[in-house]
Amino acid sequence: MNITELFTQHKKVFITGTDTEVGKTYCASLMVKTLLKSGLDVFPFKPISAGVKDHIDLAVKGSKLNSTLGHKCNRTCGHFIVKANEDAVSLWSAVQGRYSLEQINPIVFQQPIAPHIAAKSENKVLGFERLNKAFSDVETLGDVQVIEGAGGWYLPLNDTELLSDWVALQKLPVVLVVGIKLGCLNHALLTAHAIEQSGCELIGWIANFIDGSNAIADENMAFLQQKLNAPLISKVYKNQTIMAAS
């Protein structure tokens, strides 16, 4: 099944990963570019992010980038400076600025730490209620939606709520990004089991060859193809522009 077929069947798909830094945003951005190329209006959504940096001259859409939800903008030396999360900017770039950063990434914390800890440090509330409001504001945007999580599957929102439980409440099907590297077999099998235990449907997985292709990496992928109860959607390598079918 290719990406376009997947999103024809499932209009909204949640992207999670086996860990942080396994390429969720890279894979989500490739999905967005591929869906755009197929003619679909795709809305990328990363409801929660933690960690911002200065991005210069992102004001292609002018006032669409003005801050109302945490993206601080100001004029310095003739440049337009946007404080934004790097992953959110990647998704915004992938969709070619069709939607604002505030729409793509409504909940932004300044420090690159666990969101529930960042929320406490900034005296902000993070939980189902805030997520539901953010999602309701954008749930009709686009023909399809690529929804990217933060961190791994069991990401805490606060002391009692997990992001995985919110995904289950929304009945979102899940695609798992597996960073093909040492330790990925255990991480992938544990995460796939956790997704199913949460009551969610794992509709496919992506093999992201973080360190490139080699005999060991290929063997790891082949093992996961046998063991994971979901189809391999795509094999992904560095510097791709679209996501090819597996």
C-alpha positions, 0 to 999 in steps of 0.5 A, spaced: 500 500 500 502 506 498 501 513 502 496 515 497 492 509 498 493 509 505 490 516 506 484 515 501 482 509 506 484 513 513 483 521 512 487 522 519 493 518 521 497 519 527 505 518 526 509 515 532 516 513 533 520 508 537 523 513 540 525 520 540 530 522 534 528 516 530 525 521 524 518 522 525 518 529 522 522 527 516 517 521 515 511 526 516 514 531 511 515 526 506 508 523 507 506 531 506 510 532 500 508 525 497 500 527 498 501 534 495 504 531 489 498 526 488 493 532 488 491 532 495 490 538 500 494 535 506 494 538 513 500 537 517 498 537 525 503 537 530 499 539 536 505 539 541 512 541 541 518 542 546 524 547 544 524 553 540 529 557 536 530 563 531 528 562 524 529 568 519 525 570 514 519 565 514 514 570 513 512 568 506 505 568 508 506 575 512 501 576 518 499 568 518 506 567 522 504 573 527 504 570 534 498 568 538 500 561 540 507 562 542 511 563 536 514 570 538 515 575 532 519 581 531 523 585 527 531 585 527 536 588 522 530 588 517 529 581 518 523 577 520 525 573 526 520 567 528 521 563 534 518 556 532 519 549 533 524 546 528 519 540 527 513 545 526 517 549 521 519 542 517 512 541 516 510 548 514 515 548 509 513 541 507 506 543 506 509 550 502 506 555 507 499 553 505 497 553 513 500 557 518 505 555 524 500 556 529 495 552 526 500 546 524 503 547 531 498 550 536 501 548 543 509 550 543 513 550 549 520 553 550 525 548 553 527 542 549 524 537 555 519 533 556 512 537 554 509 535 561 515 538 565 515 544 560 508 545 561 509 545 569 515 550 568 511 555 564 505 554 569 501 552 563 496 546 563 497 540 558 492 535 558 486 532 554 482 538 554 487 543 551 488 538 546 481 537 544 480 544 543 487 545 539 484 539 534 477 541 534 480 548 531 483 544 525 479 538 524 476 540 518 482 542 514 485 539 508 482 533 505 487 528 509 491 530 515 498 527 517 498 528 525 505 527 528 506 526 536 512 528 540 517 523 543 515 516 543 508 512 544 507 513 552 508 521 552 506 524 559 501 530 558 501 531 565 501 526 572 495 522 570 494 523 562 498 520 556 498 522 549 497 515 547 490 515 551 488 521 547 490 518 540 485 512 542 480 517 544 480 520 538 480 513 534 486 515 530 489 509 526 497 509 527 503 509 523 510 507 527 516 510 524 522 505 526 529 508 526 533 502 523 539 502 528 542 498 534 536 496 539 530 497 534 528 490 534 526 491 541 523 498 541 519 496 535 516 490 538 515 493 544 511 500 541 507 495 536 505 491 542 503 498 546 499 501 541 495 495 540 494 495 548 492 502 548 486 500 543 489 503 537 490 500 530 497 499 527 496 500 520 503 500 518 510 502 519 516 505 516 523 503 516 527 509 517 535 507 515 538 512 520 545 510 518 544 508 511 543 501 508 547 495 510 547 488 511 545 488 518 540 494 517 537 490 512 536 483 516 533 488 522 528 490 517 526 483 514 525 481 521 520 486 523 517 485 517 516 478 519 514 480 526 510 486 526 502 485 525 502 491 520 505 492 513 511 495 511 509 502 508 516 505 506 523 504 506 526 511 507 533 514 507 536 520 507 535 526 502 529 523 499 524 528 497 518 523 496 516 517 500 516 511 495 512 505 496 515 499 499 
